[in-house]
Amino acid sequence: MTISDGVREPHGSAGRLSETGTAGVRGETDGRGGGGIETGDADALKGAAAGRSGIHGRLDGIRSTRAGRLTLKIVIGAIGAVLVIGGLIMVPFPGPGWLVVFAGLAVLATEFHWAHRLLEFGKRTLSGWTAWLGRRGWTVKILVVLAAAATATAIVYYGLKLSFDLDLVVEAQKLLTR
């Protein structure tokens, strides 16, 4: 017998496995939109989660309790936020800034539907950009690479000059005049 939202379910409706392999019990959803994992009888959900292997089974087992669900959201939200913010800080500098942003969104997408939608939008945009660039001739490709290199050089130059009062042009002139 399952108690969910104050309504008792008849025997036999709790613990049945849905198409996704999770217990199809009525109740609160996981907050990721329609069709998510539903809560109700924690033992039935844990049993269904144990049948799944890997990280998804573990996450479903944690989500089967209210405290576990909240703790998981907080931990995933904190880790994802650190990755996204760190990646956004790294974007203007040479390196894997956008890769870290996408990794942070992928972490957030495990618990938050809005992050999943944003990640899918980013994937579509990147795919469209690469497809557009792939259809262009060599001159456009070379111009895009030169523009990206010039932008990265300017960002590094002004970043060092404004942050550390280090002028690379003056330092290069000092090295050449020795």
Secondary structure, DSSP 8 states (H G I E B T S, - for coil): --EETTEE--TTSTT-B-TTSSB---S-B-SSSTT--B-S-HHHHHHHHHHS-HHHHHHHHHHTSHHHHHHHHHHHHHHHHHHHHHHHHHTTSSSSHHHHHHHHHHHHHTT-HHHHHHHHHHHHHHHHHHHHHHTS-HHHHHHHHHHHHHHHHHHHHHHHHHHH---HHHHHHHHHT-
